[in-house]
């Protein structure tokens, strides 16, 4: 008898031609011992190299593969969303293509799922192939966002995880355009547990996440899950205004009592620059939130699918 449960495995691909075949082989080996039917949802996120051609070649060799070819590069968060929308599994695994996260952990994830957990995430206890600065800034980001956010996001946890059908259905109801998936995975709730592992260096190719993209990602994550920066801007404005009022009162009294020669140009410039900096910072924070509102108000679709490839060549 065929297994009745279905496992969906989602992998976003963007210019990953160097790792695709090894990734497919590792995943195929990992699921051999799993007593479940398997579908592999490979999302091509606007790749410019041979990624799509290689995926089609692999699909012709393995009928479990389904390729979702997006109309352009929408970004990893949206590519994962497209895969989650298409996944039919009782359990759904999201994993990156670069094999830094070992597919072999899927077996342990399924065991934890059968024990009653709706979300089983992989937590890194070691991050090989990453320099000190990247590790330090990542640690600082999670400390900051968990300090100011109402929902705790596990540290040293990426997108590699298993979710139950119930958790996926809940996540698919959240259609915000600016998507910080690590936060959304945590926000939906449901029983969650961690599996620890050592993260390997990237198998081949180069990451699409440079420092500019990581900073942008961090800002979006913070502004998506907490209003605390707005409150901080308000506090800073109140404190500086109070200080300015006190300083102004001091100079008025001093001038009335003792007079004042024309001097203090450096002090004046320092004060002007300080208050200008506070104002610009506050405007920038406000702009981030207004930008989110602007994007959400347009209600554009999250993505467009150019074509769906299966062995039966169904569109």
N, C-alpha and C positions, 0 to 999 in steps of 0.2 A: 504493500500500500504506500502511496505517495504521502509525504508529510503534509499536514493540513495547514501549518503555520507558514507565513511568508515573511522573509527578511528582505528589506530594501536597503541597498548600499548606495549612498549618494556621494559622488566625487565631482567637484567643480574643476574644470581644466581651463587654463589660460596660458597658451604658449608653453606646453609641457611635453613637447615631442621627445625629449631625451629620456623621460621616465615612464612613459605610458605603458610600454610592454612589460617592464619589470613590475610596475604597479599592478597590472592585470594578473600577472603570474603569482605574485604574493597574495593577492586577494583570493584568487582561485584556490590556492593551496590552503589558505586559512579557513575557508568555508567548507572544505571537504568533509570534515568531521561533524558538521552541524546538521542536525536532523530537522532541517527546514527547507522549504523551497526558497530560491534566491532570485532576486531581480537586481541588476546593476544599472543604476541611473547615472550616466555620464553626461554632465552638463558642459557643453563647449561654450565658454564665455567670451565669444568674439576673438578667438585665437587667430593670429596672423601667420603662424608657421604651419607645419604639417599635422598638427594635432588632430583635426577633424578627419583627415584621410586615414591616419593610423587607427583612430577609434572605429571608423567604418570597417577597416580591415579586420580588427579584432571582433567586431560584432558579427561578421560573417562566419567566424570560427566559434562563437559562443552565443547561442540564442538567448541567454539570460541578459545580454547587454541591450540597453535602450539608450539612444543618444538624443539629448535635447539640445539642439543647436540654436542658441539665442541670436537675435538679429544684430547685436553688437556687444561690445564689452560693457556690461552693466556693473561689474564689480563682484567680488566674491560673496558678499552678503546677499545680494540679489540672486546670484547663481545658486546659492544654497537654498534660497526660498523657492526658486523654480523647481529644484529637485524635490523639496518637501511637498510642494503642491502636486507633483506627479506621483509621488510614492504611494503605493497601495499596501505596503507591508503591515503586518501586525507589530513588527518592530522595525525601526528605521535607524541606520547607522550613517553618520556624516563623517567623512575622513578626507584629508588632503591627499593630493596626488604625489607629493614629493617624498613620501615614505619616511618622513621624520617621525610619524606616528605609526607604530607597527600594526598591520592588519591582524596579526596573530592574537591581539587583545580582544578581538571581536568575540571569541569563544567565551572568555571570562565575562564580558559584558552581557552576553545572553544568559549565562548562569545567574548573574545578579538580577537581570530582568525577570527571570522565572521565579526568583525569590520575592518578587513583589515591588521592585523599584521601577518607577516610570522613566527616570532619567539616570543613566549610568555614564559619568564623564571620566575621561582619562586625565589624571593629574600628574604633571611632570615633577619628578624629584631631582632630575638632572637634565640640563639643556646643553647637549654637546653641539659644537660648531657655532656657538654664539659668543660674541665678545663680552667683556665685562660691562661695557657701557650699555649695551642693549639689555642685558639682564638687569642691571641696576635701574634703568629707566622704566622697564616693565614692572619691576617690583614697586617703584615709586608710584607709578600710575595706579596700580591696584590698591595700594595703601590709601591713595588720595580718593579714588572713586568710592571705596568702601567706607571711608570716613564721612563723606558728604552725601552718599546715596542712601535711600530708604531700603534698598534691596542689596544684600551682600552678593558680590560676584566672586566665585572661588578664584584664588590666585594660582598662577601657573597652570591654568586650564585653557586649552584652545577650543577649537570647534569639534574635535574628535570625541564623539559620544554616541550612545544608543538612546533612543526615545521610544516609548510605547506608542501605540496607535492613539491613545487618549491624549498623550502629551503633544503629539504632532498635530492632531485635530485642533487642540487649543491654540498652538502656536500659529497655525494657518489662519486663525481668525484675526490675528494682529497684522494689519496691512499698512502700517506706517511706512513712509517712503525712506526716511533716514533710519536705517536699520543697523543697530548694534547688537548682533546676534548673541554674543556672549551674555549680554544683559537680558535679552529676551528669554534665553534658555533658563536663566535663573528666575526671571520675573513670573513665569507661568506657574511656578510652584510645583506641586506633586512630589511624591517621595523621590529623593535623589541620593545617590551615593557615588563615591570616587573609587577608581582603580589607579594605583600609582605605577609609574613606569619611568624609564630613562629615555629621553628623547634623543634620537639619532641625528647626525648632521644630514643636511639635504643630500639626496642621492646624486643628483646632477642638475645642471642648469642653474639659473639665478632666480632668486626670489623677486616677486613683484612688489614687495613691501620695503621700499627705501624709507629713510628717516622722515622725509617729507610726508609720505603716505601714512606713516605711523603716527606722526603728530596730528594730522588731519583726523585719523581714526580715533585718537585719544580725545580730541576736542568733541567729536560727534558722540562718542560714548558718554562723556560727562554731561554734555548738554541734553542728551536724550533721556537720561535717567535721574537727573536731579535739578532742582531749581536753586540750589545753594549758591552757585556763582552770582546769580541775580541778587540774592540776599547779601552776599559779601560786598557786592558793588554798592548796595544801599548802605550797609554798615560803614564802608570806607567813605562814602559821600557824607554821611552824618558826622563821622569823627573828624574828617578834614574841615567840614563847615564849622563845627564846634571849635576846633582849634583856630581856624581863621578868625572867627568872631572874638575869641579870647585874645588873640594876638592884636587884632585891630583895636580892641578896647584898651589894651595895654599901651599901645602907641598914642592913642588919643589922650589918655591920662598923663602920659609922660610928656607929651607936647604941651599940654595945658599947664603943667607944673614947672617944667624945666626948659621948654622950648626945644627946637630941633634944627640942627644944621642940615644942609642938603648933603646927604651921604647915604650909604647903605645900598649902593647899586648892586653889588654881588648878592646881597641878601634878597633884594627885590627879584632879581633874575632867578635865583634858586627857588623862591616861593612860586613864581609864575610857572616855571618848568614843572615843579612838583604837582601843582594843581592841574596843569594841563595834562600831565601823564595820567593822573587819577581819572580825569574826565574822559580821556581817550580810551583807557582801559575799560571803564564802565560802559561807554558807547559800544566798544567792541563786543563785550559780553552780551549786551542787549541785542546787538546785531545778530549774533549767533542764534539766539532764540527767535528773533523775528524772521530770520532766514528759514528756520525749521517751519515756522507757521506758514511762510510763503510757499514752501515746497509742498506741505501737506494740503494747503487750500486749493491747489490746482488739481488734486485728485487724479493725477496721471496714473496709468497702469504701471505696475512695478517693472515689467519686462515684456518683451515680445519674443515669441518663438518663431524662428525662421522656418525650421523644419524639424520633425521628429523622425528619427531613424530606428527601425526595428528590423529583425530578420525578414519579417513579412513585408517590409517596405511600406508600412502604413504611414500616412501623413498625419 
